[in-house]
Amino acid sequence: MVEQDLVRILGFALSADISLGPRGNNTLAAEVRPLAQAELISAYGQVIIVALAIAFVAALLALYRLDSARRRQAAATHRLAELAHRLKAGELPAWAATGVPDIDDIARTLDQFEQRLRRKRALLSRLNEELIKGDGAANAPNGFNNRLRAVIDALPVGVLIAEAPSGRILEGNSALEAIRRGPVIYSEGLGHYRHWVAVHESGEPVQESEYPLARALAGENRPTLECRHQRADGTWAWINIVGAPIRDASGKVIAAIIAITDIDEIKSAEEHRRIMNLELHHRVNNSLAMIQGVANITARTATDFASFRNSFSDRIQCLSRLSTLLVKKSWAETPMKELVMTALAYDSLAIRDRISIFGEDVALRSEVALALGMALHELLSNAEQHGALSGEEGHVVVDWRISDDEGRRLLIIWKEQGGPSVANPQHSGVGLYLMKTVLARQFGGDIDIAFEPDGLRATITAEV
């Protein structure tokens, strides 16, 4: 069909050309036309045959190359499987490049791993021979390897063993993985110890040469180090490291071993104890200052030693109860309700039934709680001596709440009712003076006393 189309096209072209010439040449053109058509058809056919031949040859080459690549891939895969079997059987690896990049990369990785493993086993065998001092015959090293592995895995401390002089880490146990919260870093040498991130107490990074493993490899007999180590999960913890060199019969260092202990809880406890000691020292000083202030103020108004002793002893007992409460709360935040019940402690059940307390759940700082408790005790003593609790019918209501939107101010209302009529005294007593001049300053607020017809009313504001 293609040839026929070509013939028609050529015939049409020749007809057009001949028609342009003189009419006398029509006979000659008619004779030449079939010959030209035949020659063109023959040339076109030859071109097609050549093109088809070239395409066929190219296809054969492509198929050959694909088949060759498939055969190389299969041969390389087979050789890789043989290598794996040899490694599994403990034979020496023997690998030559196959020309298949992926297979060659895998084989080289296996080869390098096997070489490192063999070096590690050889050094451990040497270490075992030094450790057992010739005890046992040919089978001793293998059995000792197994026992050594079991021993270091059973230890509650982390263990690392490194060869000398390179510092390449050979062994690490499961306890170290637990301390690190991740796998052991098998550093290739001393220069790679930077991968173990640690800092001194000052915050300065621990250098590679400062690690006890590096120092033991250098011959130091018992290097130690306390530092904060960054674990695999990114958290930090305190560890203690103790190292020792391993020497052969001639005294040459052939390896080093370190033991790593997690002391993070111990360090935390020490820091907590230090803070508690400072806090206790601060609290004792505050308590002594308060006792001194109470003694001075009580002595100013006491008419004789007996009245001084009674007033001073009553206040010191209240201070002791409040201090005991704060100790139970570790001198941290103290609930307001417990503070009120401790400050208003009384021996008489009748008086207990005549005091009502209401309020929100509020927690106070220790310094605020101590001073506020003493102020409430002064109000109780005044009520028992002169106010609502001095008679048979009076009662007291204590109510508190947060007085601002930010939750930083506490409002306490002390209201006495049913007692004897009261009036504004001409002279302030020691209790009022103590509350306004000493205690109010310590709890960061103020006390307003109102002598209303039905009983005393005290409005106290304090920090939370």
C-alpha positions in Angstrom: 0.0 0.0 0.0 2.8 2.4 0.8 4.5 1.6 -2.5 1.2 2.2 -4.4 0.7 5.6 -2.7 4.3 6.5 -3.6 3.7 5.5 -7.2 0.6 7.6 -7.4 2.4 10.6 -6.0 5.3 10.3 -8.3 3.0 9.7 -11.3 1.1 12.8 -10.5 4.3 14.8 -10.3 5.7 13.5 -13.5 2.4 14.2 -15.3 2.4 17.7 -14.1 6.0 18.2 -15.2 5.4 16.7 -18.7 2.3 18.8 -19.2 4.4 22.0 -19.0 6.6 21.0 -21.9 5.9 21.3 -25.6 3.2 19.1 -27.0 5.7 17.2 -29.3 7.5 15.6 -26.4 4.4 13.8 -24.8 5.3 10.5 -26.5 8.8 10.5 -25.0 7.6 11.4 -21.5 5.1 8.6 -21.7 7.9 6.2 -22.4 10.2 7.5 -19.6 7.6 7.6 -16.9 7.3 3.8 -16.2 11.1 3.4 -16.0 11.5 6.3 -13.4 8.7 4.9 -11.3 10.2 1.5 -11.2 13.6 2.9 -10.1 12.1 5.0 -7.3 10.1 2.0 -6.0 13.2 -0.1 -6.0 15.2 2.5 -4.1 12.4 3.0 -1.5 12.2 -0.7 -0.9 15.9 -0.9 -0.3 15.7 1.9 2.3 12.9 0.2 4.1 14.8 -3.1 4.2 17.9 -1.4 5.6 15.9 0.5 8.3 14.1 -2.7 9.3 17.5 -4.5 9.5 19.0 -1.8 11.7 15.9 -1.8 14.0 16.1 -5.6 14.3 19.8 -5.5 15.2 19.2 -2.8 17.8 16.4 -4.8 19.3 18.7 -7.8 19.5 21.4 -5.8 21.2 18.9 -4.4 23.7 17.7 -7.9 24.5 21.2 -9.1 24.8 22.1 -6.3 27.2 19.0 -6.9 29.3 19.7 -10.6 29.5 23.3 -9.9 30.4 22.2 -7.5 33.2 19.7 -10.1 34.5 22.4 -12.8 34.5 24.9 -10.5 36.3 22.2 -9.7 38.9 21.3 -13.3 39.4 25.0 -14.3 39.7 25.7 -11.5 42.1 22.7 -12.4 44.2 23.8 -16.0 44.3 27.3 -15.0 45.4 25.8 -12.8 48.1 23.8 -15.7 49.4 27.0 -17.8 49.4 28.8 -15.1 51.3 26.0 -15.0 53.9 26.2 -18.8 54.4 30.0 -18.6 54.8 29.7 -15.9 57.4 27.0 -17.9 59.2 29.3 -20.9 59.2 32.2 -18.8 60.6 34.3 -19.0 57.5 36.5 -16.1 56.2 34.7 -13.9 53.7 36.0 -13.7 50.2 34.3 -11.2 48.0 35.2 -9.7 44.6 33.3 -6.9 42.9 30.5 -8.1 40.7 29.7 -4.9 39.0 26.3 -4.7 40.6 26.5 -1.6 42.8 23.7 -2.5 45.3 25.0 -6.1 45.8 28.6 -4.9 46.1 27.6 -2.3 48.8 25.8 -5.0 50.8 28.7 -7.4 50.5 31.2 -4.8 51.6 29.1 -3.9 54.6 28.9 -7.5 55.7 32.6 -8.0 55.1 33.5 -4.9 57.2 31.2 -6.0 60.0 32.7 -9.5 60.0 36.2 -8.1 60.2 35.3 -5.8 63.1 33.7 -8.8 64.8 36.8 -11.0 64.3 39.0 -8.2 65.7 36.7 -7.9 68.7 36.7 -11.6 69.4 40.5 -11.8 69.0 41.1 -9.0 71.5 38.5 -10.5 74.0 40.3 -13.8 73.7 43.5 -12.1 74.5 41.9 -10.4 77.5 40.5 -13.6 78.7 43.9 -15.3 78.5 45.4 -12.5 80.6 42.6 -12.7 83.1 42.5 -16.4 83.6 46.3 -16.6 83.7 46.5 -19.9 81.8 43.8 -21.6 83.9 42.1 -24.1 81.6 43.1 -25.5 78.3 42.1 -24.8 74.7 38.4 -24.6 75.5 38.8 -22.1 78.4 38.7 -18.9 76.4 35.4 -19.6 74.7 33.8 -20.7 78.0 35.2 -17.7 79.7 33.8 -15.4 77.0 30.4 -16.7 77.8 30.8 -16.4 81.5 32.2 -12.8 81.1 29.3 -11.8 79.0 26.9 -13.2 81.6 28.7 -11.5 84.4 28.8 -8.0 82.9 25.1 -8.3 81.9 24.2 -9.3 85.4 26.0 -6.3 87.0 23.7 -3.4 88.2 26.2 -0.9 86.8 27.0 0.0 83.3 30.2 -1.5 81.9 32.3 -0.6 78.9 35.4 -2.3 77.6 37.7 -0.7 75.0 40.9 -1.9 73.3 44.2 -0.1 73.5 45.7 2.0 72.1 42.9 2.9 69.7 40.2 3.3 72.3 37.6 1.4 70.1 34.8 0.3 72.4 34.3 -3.5 72.3 31.7 -4.4 74.9 28.8 -2.7 76.7 26.2 -4.3 78.9 22.4 -4.0 79.3 22.7 -2.0 82.4 24.4 0.7 80.5 21.6 0.7 77.9 19.1 1.2 80.7 21.2 4.1 82.1 21.4 5.7 78.6 17.8 4.8 77.7 19.2 3.7 74.4 21.8 1.5 72.7 25.5 1.6 73.5 27.6 3.9 71.3 30.4 1.7 70.0 32.9 4.4 69.3 35.6 3.6 66.8 38.3 5.4 68.7 39.3 8.1 71.2 38.4 10.8 68.8 34.8 9.5 68.6 34.2 9.8 72.4 32.6 13.2 71.6 29.5 11.3 70.7 29.0 10.7 74.5 27.7 14.1 75.4 28.4 15.1 79.1 29.0 18.3 81.1 30.8 19.0 84.4 28.9 20.5 87.3 30.0 23.9 86.1 28.3 23.3 82.8 31.5 23.0 80.8 31.5 20.1 78.2 33.5 17.0 79.1 36.4 16.6 76.6 37.3 13.3 75.1 40.5 13.0 77.1 38.7 13.7 80.4 36.6 10.5 80.2 37.9 7.8 82.6 37.9 5.3 79.7 40.5 7.5 77.8 42.5 8.1 81.0 42.6 4.4 81.9 43.8 3.6 78.3 46.6 6.1 79.0 47.6 4.2 82.1 45.9 6.0 84.9 45.1 3.4 87.6 41.7 4.6 89.0 40.3 7.6 87.1 36.9 8.8 88.2 34.4 11.4 87.0 31.0 12.8 88.1 29.1 14.5 85.3 25.7 15.1 83.8 25.2 12.8 80.8 22.7 13.4 78.0 20.7 10.2 77.5 19.4 8.9 74.2 15.9 10.4 74.8 17.4 13.9 75.2 17.1 14.0 79.0 20.0 14.6 81.4 21.1 12.6 84.4 24.0 12.5 86.8 26.4 9.5 86.5 29.6 8.4 88.3 32.3 6.8 86.2 35.2 4.7 87.6 37.8 3.2 85.3 40.8 0.9 85.3 43.4 -0.3 82.8 43.8 -3.9 81.8 47.4 -5.0 81.5 49.2 -8.0 80.1 51.9 -10.0 81.9 54.5 -7.4 81.0 52.5 -4.5 82.3 51.5 -3.1 78.9 48.0 -1.7 78.7 46.0 -3.8 76.3 42.5 -2.5 77.2 40.5 -0.5 79.7 37.2 -1.1 81.5 34.9 1.4 83.2 31.8 1.1 85.5 29.1 3.7 85.2 26.6 4.3 88.0 23.4 6.3 87.7 23.5 8.7 90.7 20.8 11.1 89.5 18.4 10.3 92.4 21.3 10.7 94.9 22.2 14.0 93.4 18.6 15.1 93.5 18.3 14.0 97.1 21.5 15.9 98.0 20.2 19.0 96.3 16.8 18.7 98.1 18.6 18.2 101.4 20.8 21.3 100.8 17.7 23.4 99.9 15.9 22.0 103.0 18.8 22.9 105.2 18.9 26.4 103.9 15.1 26.7 104.3 15.3 25.2 107.8 18.0 27.7 108.7 15.9 30.5 107.3 12.8 29.3 109.2 14.6 28.9 112.5 16.0 32.4 112.2 12.5 33.7 111.5 11.0 31.8 114.4 13.7 33.0 116.8 13.1 36.6 115.6 9.3 36.1 116.1 9.9 34.6 119.5 12.1 37.5 120.5 9.5 40.0 119.2 6.7 38.3 121.1 8.8 38.2 124.3 9.6 41.9 124.0 6.1 43.0 123.4 4.7 40.7 126.1 7.2 42.0 128.6 6.2 45.7 127.9 2.6 45.1 129.1 3.1 42.4 131.7 2.3 43.6 135.3 4.4 40.8 136.9 6.3 37.8 135.9 3.4 35.4 136.3 1.3 37.3 133.7 4.3 37.5 131.4 4.9 33.8 131.7 1.3 32.9 131.0 0.9 35.2 128.0 4.3 34.3 126.6 3.8 30.5 127.1 0.4 30.6 125.4 1.9 32.4 122.3 4.9 30.1 122.2 2.6 27.0 122.3 0.7 28.4 119.3 3.9 29.1 117.5 5.0 25.5 118.1 1.7 24.0 116.8 2.0 26.2 113.6 5.6 25.2 113.1 4.7 21.5 113.4 2.0 22.0 110.8 4.4 23.7 108.4 7.0 20.9 108.9 4.4 18.3 107.9 3.7 20.3 104.8 7.5 20.5 104.2 7.4 24.3 104.6 5.5 24.5 101.3 1.9 25.5 100.8 -0.5 25.1 103.7 -4.3 24.8 103.3 -6.1 27.6 105.0 -8.6 25.4 106.7 -5.9 23.4 108.5 -4.2 26.6 109.4 -7.3 28.0 111.0 -8.0 24.8 112.9 -4.4 24.7 114.2 -4.3 28.3 115.2 -7.7 28.1 117.0 -6.9 24.9 118.9 -8.7 24.7 122.2 -9.2 22.2 125.0 -12.9 22.9 125.7 -15.5 21.1 123.5 -18.0 23.8 124.5 -15.8 26.5 122.9 -15.2 24.4 119.8 -19.0 24.3 119.1 -19.1 28.1 119.4 -16.7 28.7 116.6 -17.8 28.3 113.0 -15.4 28.4 110.0 -16.3 28.9 106.4 -14.1 29.5 103.3 -12.6 28.4 100.0 -9.8 26.0 99.4 -6.8 28.3 99.6 -3.1 27.4 100.0 -0.8 29.8 101.7 3.0 30.2 101.6 4.7 29.1 104.8 5.8 32.6 105.9 2.3 34.0 105.3 0.7 31.0 107.1 2.9 31.3 110.2 2.2 35.0 110.8 -1.5 34.7 109.9 -1.9 31.8 112.3 -0.4 33.9 115.1 -2.8 36.7 114.3 -5.8 34.4 114.5 -4.5 33.1 117.8 -4.4 36.7 119.2 -8.0 37.2 118.2 -9.0 33.9 119.9 -7.2 34.9 123.1 -8.9 38.3 123.1 -12.3 36.7 122.5 -11.8 34.3 125.4 -10.7 37.1 127.8 -12.9 40.0 126.8 -15.1 39.1 123.8 -17.8 36.7 122.7 -16.1 33.6 124.2 -15.8 35.1 127.6 -19.5 34.5 128.4 -21.9 31.6 127.9 -23.8 32.6 124.8 -21.4 34.3 122.4 -20.0 32.7 119.3 -17.4 33.5 116.6 -17.7 33.1 112.8 -14.5 33.0 110.7 -15.0 33.4 107.0 -12.4 33.8 104.2 -12.3 34.1 100.4 -10.1 35.3 97.6 -10.8 39.1 97.2 -9.3 39.8 93.8 -9.6 38.4 90.3 -5.9 37.5 90.1 -6.2 35.2 93.2 -3.3 36.9 95.0 -5.2 38.5 98.0 -7.0 36.7 100.8 -9.8 38.4 102.8 -10.6 37.0 106.2 -13.6 38.2 108.4 -13.5 37.5 112.1 -17.0 38.3 113.6 -18.0 38.0 117.2 -21.6 37.9 118.3 -23.6 37.3 121.5 -20.9 38.4 123.9 -20.8 41.3 126.2 -21.0 44.8 124.7 -17.7 46.1 123.6 -16.3 49.6 123.1 -13.3 51.1 121.5 -10.6 50.8 124.2 -8.6 53.9 125.2 -5.3 52.0 125.1 -4.3 49.2 122.6 -3.4 45.9 124.1 -0.4 43.8 123.4 -2.3 41.5 121.1 -3.5 44.4 118.8 0.0 45.9 118.8 1.5 42.6 117.9 -0.9 42.0 115.1 -0.6 45.5 113.6 3.1 46.1 114.0 4.7 42.6 113.6 2.4 40.1 112.1 0.7 42.2 109.4 4.0 43.1 107.9 5.0 39.4 107.7 1.8 38.1 106.0 1.9 41.1 103.6 -1.5 42.7 104.5 -3.4 44.6 107.1 -5.7 44.2 110.0 -8.7 46.4 110.7 -10.4 46.1 114.1 -13.9 47.4 114.5 -15.6 47.4 118.0 -19.3 47.1 116.9 -22.2 47.0 119.3 -22.8 43.3 118.9 -19.2 42.3 119.1 -15.7 42.8 117.7 -15.2 42.6 113.9 -11.7 42.1 112.4 -11.0 42.4 108.7 -7.7 40.8 107.6 -6.1 41.0 104.2 -3.1 38.8 103.4 -1.0 37.6 100.4 -1.7 34.2 99.0 
